[in-house]
Amino acid sequence: MQDLLGFDKMVTPVIIRILYFLGLLAVLGTSIASLFQGRFLMAIGVLVFGAIMVRVYSELLILLFRIHDNLVSINQQMKDRNSSGQL
């Protein structure tokens, strides 16, 4: 709880994963709606490219948070190294 209230742990990656699955459901729903309208090629295109785009966008957002985590880790290691007297 302290990590969450102190902003030491990010909750946004969890939210991004939830939004990813909601995005996939939206792509599936749009594809099914296109099928019922008789637009078969559009339904296949939305299903394939929509799923890929939702995945790529989610991965890019998670990548930003992983970069942040790595930078925080490097910063902590530098502080530990400086406090122990090593340069």
C-alpha positions in Angstrom: 0.0 0.0 0.0 2.9 2.3 0.8 4.3 1.8 -2.8 1.0 2.8 -4.2 0.4 5.8 -2.1 4.0 7.0 -2.4 4.0 6.6 -6.2 6.8 4.1 -6.0 4.9 1.5 -8.0 3.2 2.4 -11.2 -0.4 1.2 -11.7 -0.7 2.5 -15.3 0.8 -0.7 -16.9 -2.0 -2.7 -15.3 -4.5 -0.2 -16.7 -2.9 -0.4 -20.1 -3.3 -4.2 -20.1 -7.0 -3.9 -19.2 -7.4 -1.3 -22.0 -5.6 -3.7 -24.4 -8.2 -6.4 -23.8 -11.0 -3.8 -24.1 -9.5 -2.6 -27.3 -9.5 -6.2 -28.6 -13.1 -6.6 -27.7 -13.9 -3.3 -29.6 -12.0 -4.6 -32.6 -13.9 -7.9 -32.5 -17.3 -6.0 -32.1 -16.5 -3.7 -35.0 -15.5 -6.7 -37.1 -18.7 -8.6 -36.3 -20.8 -5.5 -37.0 -19.1 -5.2 -40.4 -19.9 -8.8 -41.1 -23.6 -8.3 -40.4 -23.5 -5.3 -42.8 -22.1 -7.5 -45.5 -18.7 -5.9 -45.6 -16.6 -9.1 -45.5 -13.3 -7.6 -46.6 -13.6 -4.7 -44.2 -14.4 -7.1 -41.4 -11.3 -9.1 -42.0 -9.2 -5.9 -42.4 -10.5 -4.5 -39.1 -9.9 -7.7 -37.3 -6.4 -8.2 -38.5 -5.1 -4.6 -38.6 -7.1 -3.4 -35.7 -5.8 -6.2 -33.4 -2.2 -5.4 -34.6 -2.6 -1.7 -34.0 -4.1 -2.2 -30.5 -1.2 -4.5 -29.7 1.5 -2.1 -31.0 0.0 0.9 -29.2 -0.2 -1.0 -25.9 3.4 -2.2 -26.3 4.6 1.3 -26.9 2.9 2.6 -23.8 4.3 -0.2 -21.7 7.7 0.4 -23.2 7.7 3.9 -21.8 7.0 2.6 -18.3 9.8 0.0 -18.6 12.2 2.7 -19.7 11.2 4.7 -16.6 11.7 1.6 -14.3 15.2 1.1 -15.8 16.1 4.7 -15.4 15.0 4.6 -11.7 17.1 1.5 -11.2 20.2 3.1 -12.8 19.6 6.2 -10.6 19.4 4.1 -7.5 22.6 2.2 -8.4 24.4 5.5 -8.9 23.3 6.8 -5.6 24.4 3.6 -3.9 27.7 3.7 -5.6 28.3 7.4 -4.7 27.2 6.8 -1.1 29.7 4.0 -0.7 32.6 6.2 -1.7 33.2 4.7 -5.2 33.2 6.9 -8.3 
